């Protein structure tokens, strides 16, 4: 499987998880009181973010860009190299920090931050997917 195929597969998986997250009713307090819903939302956010990171790492490797020192840097390099806009890259890189909280500090995930990502940052993943699709189109 070549790099483009891997990226397309990961984009598809990412979009599936984003679709689930869009179905979560973040306006109700159910996210706060329903353990299963909250756990599913947290896990899907982790998967969405990790998919975006892996896509970025594939592009960086294929293009021979500088090696990222951490997950946040993956997006900053994509911005610096013109794969995604730099301003967007700086904002989107915050998702890597949220991923670290979800993975390493899961018992301390703040419901307000989870709610903010659901209501204000979820569209960022659709935007990232559009930029990656543009990248794929340019290279095919």
ZISULUR-V275185 format. One record per backbone hydrogen bond with DSSP energy under -1.0 kcal/mol. NH is the residue of the N-H (numbers start at 1). CO is the residue of the C=O. If there is no record, write none. Layout:
nh->(NH/NH)
co->(CO/CO)
This chain:
nh->(6/7/8/9/10/11/12/13/14/15/16/17/18/19/20/21/22/23/26/33/34/38/39/40/41/42/43/44/45/46/47/48/49/50/51/52/53/54/55/56/57/58/59/60/61/62/63/64/65/76/77/78/79/80/81/82/83/84/89/90/91/92/93/94/95/96/98/99/100/101/102/103/104/105/108/109/114/115/116/117/118/119/120/124/125/127/128/129/130/131/132/133/134/135/136/137/138/139)
co->(2/3/4/5/6/7/8/9/10/11/12/13/14/15/16/17/18/20/24/29/30/34/35/36/37/38/39/40/41/42/43/44/45/46/47/48/49/50/51/52/53/54/55/56/57/58/59/60/60/72/73/74/75/76/77/79/78/78/85/86/87/88/89/91/92/93/94/95/96/97/98/99/100/101/105/106/110/111/112/113/114/115/116/121/122/123/124/125/126/127/128/129/130/131/132/133/134/135)
